[in-house]
Amino acid sequence: MTLDEIAYNLLNLVRGGLSNQDESISTEQIKFNIKHYRAMFIRRDFAKNNLISRHSEQDLGCVKLERVNASKCCNLPVTYSVFRSAEPIPKTIRMNFKDSLTYIGDVTGTKTIPLIDSHTIQFLPYDKYTKGMYKAYMIADYLYIYNADGIDTVNVRGIFEDPDEVSKYASCENGNCYDSSTDPFPISMDMINLINQGITSGELNLLTGTFSDTANDRMQEPPGRASNPRQQQQ
């Protein structure tokens, strides 16, 4: 199911299949809550089962790397450069003590580059066995590759907070990336049921407490009728 289909299905559940032009609940509002519940349930499922479903994973395609100075201060340059993703990586869902980047590697999608903490980079030159190997690490929302000489592109996959952000990624200009209007929403079908239950008993339950114009007359007050209850009593 696409995000649009899930959102319209939720709206129909609440309104009993009836809607009108003056509907007080917008589909964009529902979509926002669907994404919120998706992130929450995926995180809970990982905490309980230590498993990430491939149906929740998204592919950024070819992520271009560029050489940058390793120093974080412009007036304090260092003697070496590092390779960094040309664009920030979309925010991932927070898992137990780690980001939910499921794969970083070559463009074939089969040769993995290990993701390590950025503060361990300083010790890599002293590692007898792996000091010459590629290593990946994150600073802010940018992906860095240690020992990246010889490669200018990597493939990245992950579980991202907002699936729509993937469609805005620079490498998706060729049309091969996520399109929320046509592609299945990245979540397993059993979690869609949990999302429906969570939203209909939570946010939508509160929203439906506000009055909707089912008569399609914008519910204008009769002339001379006071809108303030206290004025009506006087």
CYANA upper distance limits for C-alpha pairs under 8 A (distance plus 0.5 A):
  1 MET  CA      5 GLU  CA      6.50
  1 MET  CA      6 ILE  CA      7.03
  1 MET  CA    183 ASP  CA      8.28
  1 MET  CA    184 PRO  CA      5.43
  1 MET  CA    185 PHE  CA      6.57
  2 THR  CA      6 ILE  CA      6.87
  2 THR  CA    180 SER  CA      6.79
  2 THR  CA    181 SER  CA      6.90
  2 THR  CA    182 THR  CA      6.79
  2 THR  CA    183 ASP  CA      6.25
  2 THR  CA    184 PRO  CA      4.87
  2 THR  CA    185 PHE  CA      5.36
  3 LEU  CA      7 ALA  CA      6.64
  3 LEU  CA     31 LYS  CA      7.51
  3 LEU  CA    180 SER  CA      6.43
  3 LEU  CA    181 SER  CA      7.43
  3 LEU  CA    184 PRO  CA      7.65
  3 LEU  CA    185 PHE  CA      5.87
  4 ASP  CA      8 TYR  CA      6.61
  4 ASP  CA     31 LYS  CA      8.22
  4 ASP  CA    180 SER  CA      7.86
  4 ASP  CA    181 SER  CA      6.86
  5 GLU  CA      9 ASN  CA      6.47
  6 ILE  CA     10 LEU  CA      6.78
  6 ILE  CA    192 ILE  CA      8.39
  7 ALA  CA     11 LEU  CA      6.85
  7 ALA  CA     27 THR  CA      6.63
  7 ALA  CA     30 ILE  CA      6.40
  7 ALA  CA     31 LYS  CA      6.41
  7 ALA  CA     34 ILE  CA      8.14
  8 TYR  CA     12 ASN  CA      6.65
  8 TYR  CA     27 THR  CA      7.48
  9 ASN  CA     13 LEU  CA      6.70
 10 LEU  CA     14 VAL  CA      6.93
 10 LEU  CA     30 ILE  CA      8.41
 10 LEU  CA    196 ASN  CA      7.11
 10 LEU  CA    200 THR  CA      8.04
 11 LEU  CA     15 ARG  CA      6.64
 11 LEU  CA     17 GLY  CA      8.37
 11 LEU  CA     27 THR  CA      8.14
 11 LEU  CA     30 ILE  CA      8.47
 12 ASN  CA     16 GLY  CA      5.93
 12 ASN  CA     17 GLY  CA      4.94
 12 ASN  CA     18 LEU  CA      7.29
 12 ASN  CA     19 SER  CA      8.26
 13 LEU  CA     17 GLY  CA      7.13
 14 VAL  CA    200 THR  CA      7.70
 14 VAL  CA    204 LEU  CA      8.08
 14 VAL  CA    208 THR  CA      8.22
 15 ARG  CA     19 SER  CA      7.11
 19 SER  CA     23 GLU  CA      7.02
 19 SER  CA    214 THR  CA      8.10
 20 ASN  CA    213 ASP  CA      8.19
 20 ASN  CA    214 THR  CA      7.10
 20 ASN  CA    216 ASN  CA      7.33
 21 GLN  CA    216 ASN  CA      7.62
 22 ASP  CA    212 SER  CA      7.43
 22 ASP  CA    213 ASP  CA      6.17
 22 ASP  CA    214 THR  CA      8.05
 22 ASP  CA    216 ASN  CA      7.00
 22 ASP  CA    218 ARG  CA      7.41
 23 GLU  CA    212 SER  CA      6.34
 23 GLU  CA    213 ASP  CA      7.17
 23 GLU  CA    214 THR  CA      8.37
 24 SER  CA    210 THR  CA      8.20
 24 SER  CA    211 PHE  CA      8.07
 24 SER  CA    212 SER  CA      6.10
 24 SER  CA    213 ASP  CA      8.36
 25 ILE  CA     29 GLN  CA      7.49
 25 ILE  CA     30 ILE  CA      8.20
 25 ILE  CA    207 LEU  CA      7.51
 25 ILE  CA    208 THR  CA      8.39
 26 SER  CA     30 ILE  CA      7.13
 27 THR  CA     31 LYS  CA      6.60
 28 GLU  CA     32 PHE  CA      6.73
 29 GLN  CA     33 ASN  CA      7.06
 30 ILE  CA     34 ILE  CA      6.69
 31 LYS  CA     35 LYS  CA      6.83
 32 PHE  CA     36 HIS  CA      6.84
 33 ASN  CA     37 TYR  CA      6.64
 33 ASN  CA    199 ILE  CA      7.72
 33 ASN  CA    203 GLU  CA      8.36
 34 ILE  CA     38 ARG  CA      6.51
 34 ILE  CA    195 ILE  CA      7.12
 34 ILE  CA    199 ILE  CA      8.16
 35 LYS  CA     39 ALA  CA      6.80
 35 LYS  CA    161 GLU  CA      7.81
 35 LYS  CA    162 ASP  CA      6.97
 36 HIS  CA     40 MET  CA      6.89
 37 TYR  CA     41 PHE  CA      6.51
 37 TYR  CA    195 ILE  CA      6.45
 37 TYR  CA    198 GLY  CA      8.03
 37 TYR  CA    199 ILE  CA      8.38
 38 ARG  CA     42 ILE  CA      6.55
 38 ARG  CA    187 ILE  CA      7.95
 38 ARG  CA    191 MET  CA      8.19
 38 ARG  CA    195 ILE  CA      7.40
 39 ALA  CA     43 ARG  CA      6.70
 39 ALA  CA     93 ILE  CA      6.65
 39 ALA  CA    161 GLU  CA      6.54
 40 MET  CA     44 ARG  CA      6.76
 41 PHE  CA     45 ASP  CA      6.47
 41 PHE  CA    191 MET  CA      7.89
 42 ILE  CA     46 PHE  CA      6.72
 42 ILE  CA     52 ILE  CA      8.20
 43 ARG  CA     47 ALA  CA      6.73
 43 ARG  CA     93 ILE  CA      7.58
 43 ARG  CA     94 ARG  CA      7.36
 43 ARG  CA     95 MET  CA      6.37
 44 ARG  CA     48 LYS  CA      6.70
 45 ASP  CA     49 ASN  CA      6.35
 45 ASP  CA     50 ASN  CA      7.77
 45 ASP  CA     51 LEU  CA      7.76
 45 ASP  CA     52 ILE  CA      8.44
 46 PHE  CA     50 ASN  CA      4.91
 46 PHE  CA     51 LEU  CA      5.65
 46 PHE  CA     52 ILE  CA      6.66
 46 PHE  CA     95 MET  CA      7.67
 47 ALA  CA     95 MET  CA      7.97
 47 ALA  CA     96 ASN  CA      7.29
 52 ILE  CA     56 SER  CA      7.89
 53 SER  CA     57 GLU  CA      7.59
 53 SER  CA    187 ILE  CA      8.45
 53 SER  CA    188 SER  CA      7.98
 55 HIS  CA    186 PRO  CA      6.10
 55 HIS  CA    187 ILE  CA      5.84
 55 HIS  CA    188 SER  CA      6.20
 56 SER  CA    159 ILE  CA      6.58
 56 SER  CA    186 PRO  CA      4.95
 56 SER  CA    187 ILE  CA      5.04
 56 SER  CA    188 SER  CA      7.34
 57 GLU  CA    102 THR  CA      8.26
 57 GLU  CA    157 ARG  CA      7.20
 57 GLU  CA    158 GLY  CA      5.84
 57 GLU  CA    159 ILE  CA      5.43
 57 GLU  CA    160 PHE  CA      8.21
 57 GLU  CA    186 PRO  CA      7.08
 58 GLN  CA    157 ARG  CA      6.08
 58 GLN  CA    158 GLY  CA      6.08
 58 GLN  CA    159 ILE  CA      6.75
 58 GLN  CA    160 PHE  CA      7.84
 58 GLN  CA    163 PRO  CA      8.24
 58 GLN  CA    166 VAL  CA      8.18
 58 GLN  CA    178 TYR  CA      8.34
 58 GLN  CA    186 PRO  CA      7.77
 59 ASP  CA    155 ASN  CA      8.33
 59 ASP  CA    156 VAL  CA      6.72
 59 ASP  CA    157 ARG  CA      4.91
 59 ASP  CA    158 GLY  CA      7.26
 59 ASP  CA    166 VAL  CA      8.46
 59 ASP  CA    177 CYS  CA      7.82
 60 LEU  CA    155 ASN  CA      7.34
 60 LEU  CA    156 VAL  CA      6.00
 60 LEU  CA    157 ARG  CA      6.39
 60 LEU  CA    166 VAL  CA      7.04
 60 LEU  CA    169 TYR  CA      7.68
 60 LEU  CA    171 SER  CA      7.43
 60 LEU  CA    172 CYS  CA      7.72
 60 LEU  CA    177 CYS  CA      7.66
 61 GLY  CA    107 VAL  CA      8.29
 61 GLY  CA    155 ASN  CA      6.02
 61 GLY  CA    156 VAL  CA      7.00
 61 GLY  CA    157 ARG  CA      8.28
 61 GLY  CA    171 SER  CA      6.76
 61 GLY  CA    172 CYS  CA      7.61
 61 GLY  CA    177 CYS  CA      8.10
 62 CYS  CA    107 VAL  CA      7.01
 62 CYS  CA    153 THR  CA      6.57
 62 CYS  CA    154 VAL  CA      6.23
 62 CYS  CA    155 ASN  CA      5.52
 62 CYS  CA    156 VAL  CA      7.86
 62 CYS  CA    171 SER  CA      6.37
 63 VAL  CA     85 SER  CA      7.04
 63 VAL  CA     86 ALA  CA      8.11
 63 VAL  CA    153 THR  CA      5.95
 63 VAL  CA    154 VAL  CA      5.70
 63 VAL  CA    155 ASN  CA      6.27
 63 VAL  CA    156 VAL  CA      7.34
 63 VAL  CA    171 SER  CA      6.93
 64 LYS  CA     85 SER  CA      6.25
 64 LYS  CA     86 ALA  CA      6.24
 64 LYS  CA     87 GLU  CA      8.36
 64 LYS  CA    152 ASP  CA      6.50
 64 LYS  CA    153 THR  CA      5.04
 64 LYS  CA    154 VAL  CA      7.13
 64 LYS  CA    171 SER  CA      8.41
 65 LEU  CA     83 PHE  CA      6.37
 65 LEU  CA     84 ARG  CA      5.71
 65 LEU  CA     85 SER  CA      4.92
 65 LEU  CA     86 ALA  CA      5.93
 65 LEU  CA    151 ILE  CA      8.49
 65 LEU  CA    152 ASP  CA      5.47
 65 LEU  CA    153 THR  CA      6.06
 65 LEU  CA    154 VAL  CA      8.02
 66 GLU  CA     83 PHE  CA      5.79
 66 GLU  CA     84 ARG  CA      5.90
 66 GLU  CA     85 SER  CA      6.72
 66 GLU  CA     86 ALA  CA      6.27
 66 GLU  CA    152 ASP  CA      7.43
 67 ARG  CA     81 SER  CA      6.88
 67 ARG  CA     82 VAL  CA      6.16
 67 ARG  CA     83 PHE  CA      4.95
 67 ARG  CA     84 ARG  CA      6.86
 68 VAL  CA     81 SER  CA      6.05
 68 VAL  CA     82 VAL  CA      6.05
 68 VAL  CA     83 PHE  CA      6.49
 68 VAL  CA     84 ARG  CA      7.20
 69 ASN  CA     77 PRO  CA      7.69
 69 ASN  CA     78 VAL  CA      7.66
 69 ASN  CA     80 TYR  CA      7.24
 69 ASN  CA     81 SER  CA      5.00
 69 ASN  CA     82 VAL  CA      6.71
 70 ALA  CA     77 PRO  CA      8.18
 70 ALA  CA     78 VAL  CA      6.96
 70 ALA  CA     80 TYR  CA      6.95
 70 ALA  CA     81 SER  CA      5.57
 70 ALA  CA     82 VAL  CA      6.07
 71 SER  CA     76 LEU  CA      7.22
 71 SER  CA     77 PRO  CA      6.02
 71 SER  CA     78 VAL  CA      6.20
 72 LYS  CA     76 LEU  CA      8.47
 73 CYS  CA     77 PRO  CA      7.35
 82 VAL  CA    144 TYR  CA      7.64
 82 VAL  CA    145 ILE  CA      7.44
 82 VAL  CA    146 TYR  CA      7.03
 82 VAL  CA    147 ASN  CA      8.16
 82 VAL  CA    148 ALA  CA      7.94
 83 PHE  CA    144 TYR  CA      6.20
 83 PHE  CA    145 ILE  CA      5.96
 83 PHE  CA    146 TYR  CA      7.52
 83 PHE  CA    148 ALA  CA      6.72
 84 ARG  CA    142 TYR  CA      7.15
 84 ARG  CA    143 LEU  CA      6.09
 84 ARG  CA    144 TYR  CA      4.82
 84 ARG  CA    145 ILE  CA      6.80
 85 SER  CA     89 ILE  CA      8.29
 85 SER  CA    142 TYR  CA      6.45
 85 SER  CA    143 LEU  CA      5.76
 85 SER  CA    144 TYR  CA      6.93
 87 GLU  CA    142 TYR  CA      7.55
 87 GLU  CA    169 TYR  CA      8.28
 87 GLU  CA    170 ALA  CA      7.79
 88 PRO  CA    141 ASP  CA      5.58
 88 PRO  CA    142 TYR  CA      5.22
 88 PRO  CA    143 LEU  CA      7.81
 89 ILE  CA    141 ASP  CA      5.95
 89 ILE  CA    142 TYR  CA      6.28
 89 ILE  CA    143 LEU  CA      7.36
 90 PRO  CA    141 ASP  CA      7.69
 90 PRO  CA    160 PHE  CA      7.02
 90 PRO  CA    161 GLU  CA      8.30
 90 PRO  CA    162 ASP  CA      8.43
 90 PRO  CA    165 GLU  CA      6.76
 90 PRO  CA    166 VAL  CA      7.29
 91 LYS  CA    141 ASP  CA      7.58
 91 LYS  CA    160 PHE  CA      6.28
 91 LYS  CA    161 GLU  CA      6.38
 91 LYS  CA    162 ASP  CA      8.08
 92 THR  CA     99 ASP  CA      6.72
 92 THR  CA    100 SER  CA      6.19
 92 THR  CA    101 LEU  CA      7.52
 92 THR  CA    158 GLY  CA      7.47
 92 THR  CA    159 ILE  CA      6.19
 92 THR  CA    160 PHE  CA      4.52
 92 THR  CA    161 GLU  CA      5.62
 93 ILE  CA     99 ASP  CA      7.25
 93 ILE  CA    100 SER  CA      6.38
 93 ILE  CA    159 ILE  CA      6.57
 93 ILE  CA    160 PHE  CA      6.02
 93 ILE  CA    161 GLU  CA      5.55
 94 ARG  CA     98 LYS  CA      7.21
 94 ARG  CA     99 ASP  CA      6.08
 94 ARG  CA    100 SER  CA      6.97
 95 MET  CA     99 ASP  CA      6.43
 95 MET  CA    100 SER  CA      6.66
100 SER  CA    158 GLY  CA      6.19
100 SER  CA    159 ILE  CA      6.03
100 SER  CA    160 PHE  CA      7.99
101 LEU  CA    156 VAL  CA      7.94
101 LEU  CA    157 ARG  CA      6.54
101 LEU  CA    158 GLY  CA      4.62
101 LEU  CA    159 ILE  CA      6.96
102 THR  CA    156 VAL  CA      8.29
102 THR  CA    157 ARG  CA      6.08
102 THR  CA    158 GLY  CA      5.25
102 THR  CA    159 ILE  CA      7.80
103 TYR  CA    109 GLY  CA      8.38
103 TYR  CA    112 THR  CA      7.24
103 TYR  CA    113 ILE  CA      8.40
103 TYR  CA    155 ASN  CA      8.06
103 TYR  CA    156 VAL  CA      6.04
103 TYR  CA    157 ARG  CA      5.50
103 TYR  CA    158 GLY  CA      7.12
104 ILE  CA    112 THR  CA      6.26
104 ILE  CA    113 ILE  CA      5.94
104 ILE  CA    114 PRO  CA      7.70
104 ILE  CA    115 LEU  CA      7.93
104 ILE  CA    136 ALA  CA      8.11
104 ILE  CA    154 VAL  CA      7.38
104 ILE  CA    155 ASN  CA      6.27
104 ILE  CA    156 VAL  CA      5.22
104 ILE  CA    157 ARG  CA      7.22
105 GLY  CA    109 GLY  CA      6.78
105 GLY  CA    110 THR  CA      7.54
105 GLY  CA    111 LYS  CA      5.85
105 GLY  CA    112 THR  CA      4.79
105 GLY  CA    113 ILE  CA      5.30
105 GLY  CA    154 VAL  CA      6.06
105 GLY  CA    155 ASN  CA      5.91
105 GLY  CA    156 VAL  CA      7.32
106 ASP  CA    110 THR  CA      7.37
106 ASP  CA    111 LYS  CA      6.10
106 ASP  CA    112 THR  CA      7.38
106 ASP  CA    113 ILE  CA      8.29
106 ASP  CA    153 THR  CA      7.91
106 ASP  CA    154 VAL  CA      5.51
106 ASP  CA    155 ASN  CA      6.15
107 VAL  CA    153 THR  CA      7.62
107 VAL  CA    154 VAL  CA      6.01
107 VAL  CA    155 ASN  CA      5.46
108 THR  CA    155 ASN  CA      8.20
109 GLY  CA    155 ASN  CA      6.92
113 ILE  CA    134 TYR  CA      6.55
113 ILE  CA    135 LYS  CA      6.22
113 ILE  CA    136 ALA  CA      6.76
114 PRO  CA    134 TYR  CA      8.02
114 PRO  CA    135 LYS  CA      5.92
114 PRO  CA    136 ALA  CA      6.39
115 LEU  CA    135 LYS  CA      6.76
115 LEU  CA    136 ALA  CA      5.09
115 LEU  CA    137 TYR  CA      5.93
116 ILE  CA    120 THR  CA      7.73
116 ILE  CA    135 LYS  CA      7.45
116 ILE  CA    136 ALA  CA      6.63
116 ILE  CA    137 TYR  CA      5.82
117 ASP  CA    121 ILE  CA      8.02
117 ASP  CA    137 TYR  CA      6.38
117 ASP  CA    138 MET  CA      7.86
118 SER  CA    137 TYR  CA      5.86
118 SER  CA    138 MET  CA      6.93
118 SER  CA    139 ILE  CA      7.54
120 THR  CA    124 LEU  CA      7.51
121 ILE  CA    146 TYR  CA      8.41
123 PHE  CA    127 ASP  CA      7.40
124 LEU  CA    130 THR  CA      7.94
124 LEU  CA    131 LYS  CA      5.65
125 PRO  CA    131 LYS  CA      5.68
125 PRO  CA    132 GLY  CA      8.45
126 TYR  CA    131 LYS  CA      7.27
127 ASP  CA    131 LYS  CA      5.56
132 GLY  CA    147 ASN  CA      7.23
133 MET  CA    146 TYR  CA      8.47
133 MET  CA    147 ASN  CA      7.08
134 TYR  CA    145 ILE  CA      7.15
134 TYR  CA    146 TYR  CA      6.01
134 TYR  CA    147 ASN  CA      5.76
134 TYR  CA    148 ALA  CA      6.78
135 LYS  CA    145 ILE  CA      6.16
135 LYS  CA    146 TYR  CA      5.46
135 LYS  CA    147 ASN  CA      7.58
136 ALA  CA    143 LEU  CA      7.45
136 ALA  CA    144 TYR  CA      6.11
136 ALA  CA    145 ILE  CA      5.02
136 ALA  CA    146 TYR  CA      6.62
137 TYR  CA    143 LEU  CA      6.50
137 TYR  CA    144 TYR  CA      5.78
137 TYR  CA    145 ILE  CA      7.03
137 TYR  CA    146 TYR  CA      8.41
138 MET  CA    142 TYR  CA      6.25
138 MET  CA    143 LEU  CA      5.29
138 MET  CA    144 TYR  CA      6.44
139 ILE  CA    143 LEU  CA      7.22
139 ILE  CA    144 TYR  CA      7.89
148 ALA  CA    152 ASP  CA      8.15
160 PHE  CA    166 VAL  CA      8.46
162 ASP  CA    166 VAL  CA      8.20
163 PRO  CA    167 SER  CA      8.09
163 PRO  CA    178 TYR  CA      8.00
163 PRO  CA    180 SER  CA      8.41
163 PRO  CA    185 PHE  CA      8.42
163 PRO  CA    186 PRO  CA      7.82
164 ASP  CA    168 LYS  CA      7.60
164 ASP  CA    178 TYR  CA      7.62
164 ASP  CA    179 ASP  CA      7.82
164 ASP  CA    180 SER  CA      7.06
165 GLU  CA    169 TYR  CA      7.27
166 VAL  CA    172 CYS  CA      8.22
166 VAL  CA    177 CYS  CA      7.54
166 VAL  CA    178 TYR  CA      6.82
167 SER  CA    172 CYS  CA      6.66
167 SER  CA    177 CYS  CA      6.25
167 SER  CA    178 TYR  CA      5.61
167 SER  CA    179 ASP  CA      6.72
168 LYS  CA    172 CYS  CA      7.43
169 TYR  CA    173 GLU  CA      8.12
172 CYS  CA    176 ASN  CA      6.52
172 CYS  CA    177 CYS  CA      5.69
178 TYR  CA    183 ASP  CA      6.89
179 ASP  CA    183 ASP  CA      5.93
180 SER  CA    184 PRO  CA      7.77
180 SER  CA    185 PHE  CA      7.31
187 ILE  CA    191 MET  CA      7.25
187 ILE  CA    192 ILE  CA      7.78
188 SER  CA    192 ILE  CA      7.39
189 MET  CA    193 ASN  CA      7.52
190 ASP  CA    194 LEU  CA      7.42
191 MET  CA    195 ILE  CA      6.68
192 ILE  CA    196 ASN  CA      6.69
193 ASN  CA    197 GLN  CA      6.79
194 LEU  CA    198 GLY  CA      6.56
195 ILE  CA    199 ILE  CA      6.55
196 ASN  CA    200 THR  CA      6.45
197 GLN  CA    201 SER  CA      6.56
198 GLY  CA    202 GLY  CA      6.39
199 ILE  CA    203 GLU  CA      5.87
199 ILE  CA    204 LEU  CA      6.22
199 ILE  CA    205 ASN  CA      8.10
200 THR  CA    204 LEU  CA      5.47
200 THR  CA    205 ASN  CA      6.12
201 SER  CA    205 ASN  CA      5.88
202 GLY  CA    206 LEU  CA      7.05
203 GLU  CA    207 LEU  CA      6.73
204 LEU  CA    208 THR  CA      6.40
205 ASN  CA    209 GLY  CA      7.21
206 LEU  CA    210 THR  CA      8.04
208 THR  CA    212 SER  CA      8.41
213 ASP  CA    217 ASP  CA      7.33
213 ASP  CA    218 ARG  CA      6.25
213 ASP  CA    219 MET  CA      6.67
215 ALA  CA    219 MET  CA      8.10
221 GLU  CA    225 ARG  CA      6.92
221 GLU  CA    227 SER  CA      8.07
225 ARG  CA    232 GLN  CA      8.13
226 ALA  CA    231 GLN  CA      6.58
226 ALA  CA    232 GLN  CA      6.34
227 SER  CA    231 GLN  CA      8.09
227 SER  CA    232 GLN  CA      8.23
228 ASN  CA    232 GLN  CA      7.07
229 PRO  CA    233 GLN  CA      7.06
230 ARG  CA    234 GLN  CA      7.17
